[in-house]
Amino acid sequence: MLSSGRRLPLSAALFLLALLGFAAAFGVVFSPGGLAGAEDGEVADGVAIDAAAASPQVWLSPAPYGMVMPPSMAGFGSRDFMDLFSPAAPWAAASARVNVFKLHTQWVLNATDADLRLVVDDLNRRGIQIAVEAAGLTPTASCGAGVEGFLPNAPDLTRIMARRVAAAGGSLRYVALDEVFTFGSYLDRPGACHWTAVKVATEIAAYLQAVHSEFPALQVGLIESDTVPVAQIQTWLEAFKTATGAYPPFFHWDVDWQRADDWPQRAKALEQYSRSRGIPFGMIYNGNGDDATDTAWIQHADEHMAMYETLGGGRPDHVVFQSWHMHPRYLLPETDPSKFIWLVNRYFQTRTSVSLSVATSAVSGVLRDASGKAVAKAPVKVFVTPAGGDGQYGEYQVTGVVPPGATSAIAGLRVNAECDCGGSAKLSLYGMRYLQAGDPSSRVPNSDFKSGAAPWGAWGAAPATIRNSDRQPGASMFQLQVAAGQTSFLNSGAFSVTGGASFTFTVGAKVAPAATGSGYFTLVFLGAGGEITRVRVALEPAPTVYTATTSTTGTYSVKLGKMPSARVEVVGHYAGTATRWAAFARVVK
């Protein structure tokens, strides 16, 4: 699956609030110095959907532990994957809600006959249909070799998987083609084919003919990435219909949640387009690829589905809970909110909505559940983010666990580099601190720049330069102004870390709103073989955060003081509880 893509700089505060509140797990917390929404003080409401009225098809696809992966992903997958397939496994409620279990291609091709039979028997017993994910394109002599979505003799591999499932006593019902248009047409890197939509559709038609010659009832649908513009996806779906004679039996959307842009708008546009063509539309809900713990991954996944289905108004036909990340490492029990299977039951819990009315110097609103009942004594946060100017000081804080095998790390900054990101950027960086439990001071050498630039290294077309701090007399800061298309890199000196230790990484900076989407602050963990993983904190302006508590009637209000003269985005956020969804509302004023 594609896990990153080019971002559009829109709705920064909405993205920021999705990260707030997860400091205890692995998130970003701001201590300040999109989406289509209501304008100029209108009331904005999230869309509360009664879960009882929504009946999507639920797909589940955790990653098995022990699959052959690159060294950088050692330890990939859930340790208790096979535990799911015991009659006494603690997911009785969730398994009753799951309609389709999607198995990973590598696992189906390489599992022992005994393990595959155990899985198939249990899924049959539970009445859960079986799906796999597959590559649908075959490389040519000139392109496609080593490119995701392509495999030698792709139809043959799909037939082998279907035969193995059948030999184990099951029936393969669905195949989800892994982003064949994204990788066959849109991907731009060495080895890419750059085929037209018509060419990709022609190749897929041949694939379908080969597969259906042996398994005519197999339903073969599509997964595509939100790195591809909506208009191109629509062109692709029409080309698919022309080449194959019908639209795909389902279409699933893979979102890169760490792109601070208008993904809910684009997902909703595709949902509506798909439904108008009779194509069941599915959203893949998961956490962030660089989440450092299971808890962080689950909480982010929870937040993503709430953002789309409350504020975004989405109602997908298929809800797909899937991981191809390092987390979650554990699936069970279903009652534990740090375990993957918990998400299935979470989806069917009570939804909420929050309204938001912005006046000259105050914000107010009402928090309700799906039945319209007031939610009393509940915390609501309000985020106010300027849409112009140089931004305001904020501290971006990340907590997590050092990955196994890491012995050192560097802190730094990337703009228009080492990412699918781009744009202009203006920011001031006042310090980067790294602490492990019990540390009396930061491990980052010269973390507050009191000794000037050394040993920090800055390079690129527009490198950061050291300046006198505009916040603290006698201190220094790095200042950066980068035009679109220019690159900028900043690295600290290396410092020691301890694998498995808890850490806190804090960045003090002032980021201009125009920098949204141009890059990220980073913490790079290193081991004997080089980079193990990196933490990314997207360049976003820091909001001012206010907190209120709802009354017995569900109302809340906060005084903002004097509103900035520049245009601002105001977001209201209810974080939810163990039994209630989160809710969002947004106003641009």
Protein Blocks (a to p, Z undefined) as FASTA:
>chain_A
ZZbdcdddehkllmmmmmgoplmnopcddddfbjcddeehiacddddddfklpccddddd
dddehiacdfklgoiajfklmmmmgfklccfkmmmmpmbdcddfklmmmmcfklmmmmmm
mmmmnopacdddddfbdcdfkgophpahiaehklmmmmmmmmmmmmnopacfbdcdehkl
mmmmmpccehiaoiafklmmmmmmmmmmmmmmmmmmbccdddddfkbcfklmmmmmmmmm
mmnopacfbdcddddfklccfklmmmmmmmmmmmmnopacdddddddfklcbfklmmmmm
mmmmmmmmmmnopacfbdcdddfbfbdfbfbdfklmkbfklmmmmmmmccddddddddfk
bccdddddfkopacehiacddddddfedjbjaddddddddddehiabdcddddehiaiac
edddddddfbdcdddehiabdfbghklopnojblcdcedjbdcdddddfkbghiacdddd
ddehiacddddddddddehiacdddddddddfklgopaccddddddfkopfbdcdddddd
ddddddddddfkopacddebjadfbdcddddddebjfkbccddddddZZ
